[in-house]
């Protein structure tokens, strides 16, 4: 693998999507979508525009990095489907980056960066998608696997001091305010494609590529539409 390999990074796990292009570890451009929940409309045009502006022919793309979840069901489906098709069409390697890790990476920008962070996203039904991270050098390493949990009990199980981040903080303020934790600035809560690239490049350098044909979103819970359909048709999951 060459240090100047051209790549695309995709982030649509949250309400506001973004795309980045890079050569190896160096980001060349970032495009944030113009409105919330416009992933399917803006993703491919944004990729096309960035590549045209950089003078990159499609065949020059050697890697696709994608945020795989947990997060928005629709956003993840759009991102993973696009990444899979691009990788297969271009013969590019694909790197799957956990979305909670993408958010945790923003904690580096806090002043000072916290030692421990908990990332939470609303999962409805009084639950959250959650991940715990510890600062190790210039990165935040996951402590355990992403989980679907009840926020108050999960936060109580983590060591202190502890900082929290992610859009689930706003949805579960009651559980968080009584949990002896500190909120990071809300400007750090949203995932972005530049962090997908930063983390994805490290994974790529370690040889941690995914099989494009087997690439699927990390949902943690099945989409509600599937559960409703099964209930209506008398099928147990």
C-alpha positions in Angstrom: 0.0 0.0 0.0 1.4 3.4 -1.0 1.3 6.5 1.3 -0.3 8.5 -1.5 -3.2 6.1 -2.3 -6.3 8.0 -3.2 -9.4 7.3 -1.1 -12.9 8.4 -0.3 -14.3 8.6 3.3 -18.1 8.5 3.8 -20.0 9.5 6.9 -23.8 9.4 6.9 -24.6 7.7 10.2 -26.0 10.8 11.7 -28.5 13.5 10.7 -25.9 15.6 8.7 -23.7 13.7 6.3 -20.3 14.4 4.8 -17.7 13.1 2.4 -13.9 13.5 2.3 -11.2 12.7 -0.2 -7.6 12.0 0.8 -4.2 10.8 -0.5 -3.0 8.4 2.2 -3.0 10.2 5.5 -3.5 13.6 4.0 -7.0 14.9 3.6 -7.5 16.9 0.4 -11.1 18.1 0.7 -14.2 17.7 2.8 -17.9 18.3 1.7 -20.6 18.6 4.3 -24.1 18.1 3.1 -26.3 21.2 2.8 -29.2 19.9 4.9 -30.1 17.2 7.4 -31.3 13.8 6.3 -30.2 14.3 2.7 -27.8 11.4 2.5 -29.3 9.6 -0.5 -29.7 12.9 -2.4 -26.2 14.4 -1.7 -23.8 11.5 -1.3 -22.9 10.5 -4.8 -23.0 14.1 -6.2 -20.7 15.2 -3.4 -18.2 12.4 -4.2 -18.4 13.2 -7.9 -17.8 17.0 -7.3 -14.8 16.5 -5.0 -13.1 14.1 -7.4 -13.7 16.3 -10.4 -12.4 19.4 -8.5 -9.3 17.4 -7.5 -8.9 16.1 -11.1 -9.2 12.5 -10.0 -10.6 10.0 -12.5 -12.8 7.3 -10.8 -10.3 4.5 -11.6 -7.7 6.3 -9.4 -9.6 5.6 -6.2 -7.9 2.8 -4.3 -9.8 2.8 -1.0 -13.2 3.5 0.4 -13.6 4.2 4.1 -17.1 4.1 5.5 -18.8 4.7 8.9 -20.8 1.5 9.5 -22.8 2.3 12.6 -24.6 2.2 14.9 -26.6 5.2 13.9 -29.4 6.2 11.5 -30.8 3.1 9.8 -31.4 4.9 6.5 -28.1 6.8 6.6 -26.1 3.6 7.3 -27.9 1.7 4.5 -27.1 4.5 2.0 -23.4 4.7 3.1 -22.7 0.9 3.1 -24.5 0.3 -0.1 -22.6 3.1 -1.8 -19.3 2.0 -0.4 -19.9 -1.6 -1.4 -20.8 -0.7 -5.0 -17.9 1.7 -5.4 -15.4 -0.8 -4.0 -16.6 -3.6 -6.3 -16.8 -1.3 -9.3 -13.4 0.2 -8.8 -11.5 -2.7 -7.4 -10.8 -0.6 -4.3 -10.3 -1.8 -0.8 -13.0 -1.0 1.8 -12.4 -0.1 5.4 -15.3 -0.3 7.9 -15.0 2.3 10.7 -17.3 2.1 13.8 -19.4 5.3 14.0 -19.1 5.6 17.8 -15.3 5.7 17.3 -15.7 8.5 14.7 -17.6 10.6 17.3 -15.1 9.8 20.1 -12.3 11.0 17.9 -13.7 14.5 18.2 -12.7 14.5 21.8 -9.1 15.2 20.7 -10.3 18.7 19.9 -11.4 19.5 23.5 -9.2 21.7 25.6 -7.9 19.7 27.4 -8.8 16.4 25.8 -10.6 14.2 28.4 -9.1 10.9 29.7 -12.4 8.9 29.3 -15.4 9.5 27.1 -18.8 7.8 26.7 -20.5 8.2 23.4 -24.3 7.8 23.3 -26.8 8.0 20.5 -30.6 7.8 21.0 -32.0 4.4 20.1 -35.6 5.1 21.2 -37.5 2.9 23.6 -35.5 4.6 26.4 -32.3 3.0 25.2 -29.1 4.3 23.6 -26.3 3.0 21.4 -23.3 3.4 23.6 -19.5 3.0 23.6 -16.8 3.8 26.1 -13.4 5.1 25.1 -10.1 5.9 26.8 -7.4 8.3 25.6 -4.3 6.5 24.4 -1.7 8.8 22.9 -3.4 10.8 20.2 -6.4 8.5 19.8 -9.4 7.2 21.7 -9.4 3.4 22.0 -12.7 1.5 22.5 -13.2 -0.2 25.8 -15.5 -3.1 24.9 -17.9 -3.3 22.0 -20.7 -0.9 21.0 -23.9 -1.8 22.9 -27.6 -1.2 23.1 -28.2 -0.2 26.7 -30.3 1.7 29.3 -28.2 4.9 29.7 -28.4 5.5 33.5 -27.3 2.0 34.5 -24.6 1.9 31.8 -23.1 5.2 32.8 -23.1 4.1 36.4 -20.9 1.1 35.5 -18.1 3.2 34.0 -15.1 4.7 35.9 -14.8 8.4 36.8 -14.0 11.0 35.8 -16.1 10.6 32.7 -17.1 12.9 29.9 -20.1 12.3 27.6 -20.8 13.2 24.0 -23.1 12.3 21.1 -26.6 13.4 20.1 -28.1 11.0 22.6 -27.0 13.4 25.4 -29.8 15.8 24.5 -32.5 13.0 24.4 -31.5 11.5 27.7 -30.7 14.5 29.8 -32.4 13.2 32.9 -30.3 10.1 33.0 -27.1 12.0 32.3 -27.6 15.0 34.6 -27.7 12.7 37.6 -24.8 10.5 36.6 -21.8 12.6 37.8 -20.5 13.1 34.3 -19.3 16.2 32.3 -20.8 17.0 28.9 -18.3 17.8 26.1 -19.2 20.8 23.9 -22.1 20.0 21.6 -20.0 21.1 18.6 -18.0 17.9 19.1 -21.0 15.5 19.0 -21.5 15.0 15.3 -19.4 12.5 13.3 -17.6 13.8 10.2 -15.9 12.2 7.2 -12.5 13.6 8.1 -12.5 11.5 11.2 -13.6 8.5 9.2 -10.5 9.0 7.1 -8.2 9.5 10.0 -9.4 6.3 11.7 -9.8 4.4 8.5 -6.3 5.1 7.3 -4.9 3.6 10.5 -7.0 0.5 10.0 -5.9 0.3 6.4 -2.2 0.5 7.4 -2.8 -2.4 9.8 -4.3 -4.4 6.9 -7.8 -4.4 8.4 -9.8 -4.3 5.2 -13.4 -5.7 5.0 -14.8 -7.9 2.3 -16.8 -5.6 0.1 -19.4 -8.3 -0.8 -20.0 -9.0 2.9 -20.1 -5.4 4.1 -23.2 -4.7 6.2 -24.2 -1.9 8.6 -23.7 -2.3 12.3 -27.3 -1.8 13.5 -27.3 -3.4 17.0 -31.1 -3.5 16.6 -33.2 -4.4 13.6 -34.9 -1.6 11.8 -38.3 -0.8 13.3 -40.0 -1.3 9.9 -38.9 -4.9 9.9 -40.2 -5.6 13.4 -43.5 -4.0 12.6 -43.9 -6.1 9.4 -43.2 -9.3 11.3 -45.7 -8.4 14.0 -48.4 -7.7 11.4 -47.7 -11.1 9.7 -47.4 -13.1 12.9 -43.7 -13.8 12.6 -41.5 -14.0 15.7 -37.9 -12.6 15.4 
